[in-house]
C-alpha cells in the first residue's frame, strides 16, 4: 500500500512539474509571438521605407539623366525612349 502511495506522490510531483513547465512554455510562447508581431511590423516599415527611397532614387536618376549632361547623351536618349514606351503602354491600356 505504501508503494502505491509513493508512486502516486511521485506521479503527482511529476504532473506538477509538467504543469509548471507547460505554464512557463506558454508564457515564453506569448512573449515570442509578441516579439514576432513587432518584428513583422518593423520589417514592413523597413520595406515601405525602402520602396519609398527606391522611388526617390529612380526619380533622381531620371532627373539626372534628363538634365542632359554631355557625358550622358546616350543614357538620356535611352531613358526618354523608355519613358515614351511607358507612356504609350499607359495610353493603350486606357484606350481598351
PEURGI-V341130 format. One record per residue. PHI is phi as a letter, one per 40 degrees, with the letter a starting at -180 (NA if undefined). Layout:
phi->PHI
phi->PHI
This chain:
phi->NA
phi->c
phi->c
phi->c
phi->c
phi->c
phi->c
phi->c
phi->c
phi->c
phi->c
phi->c
phi->c
phi->c
phi->c
phi->c
phi->c
phi->c
phi->c
phi->c
phi->c
phi->c
phi->c
phi->c
phi->c
phi->c
phi->c
phi->c
phi->c
phi->c
phi->c
phi->c
phi->c
phi->c
phi->c
phi->c
phi->c
phi->c
phi->c
phi->c
phi->c
phi->c
phi->c
phi->c
phi->c
phi->c
phi->c
phi->c
phi->c
phi->c
phi->c
phi->c
phi->c
phi->c
phi->c
phi->c
phi->c
phi->c
phi->c
phi->c
phi->c
phi->c
phi->c
phi->c
phi->c
phi->c
phi->d
phi->g
phi->c
phi->c
phi->c
phi->b
phi->d
phi->c
phi->c
phi->c
phi->c
phi->c
phi->c
phi->c
phi->c
phi->c
phi->c
phi->c
phi->c
phi->c
phi->c
phi->c
phi->c
phi->c
phi->c
phi->c
phi->c
phi->c
phi->c
phi->c
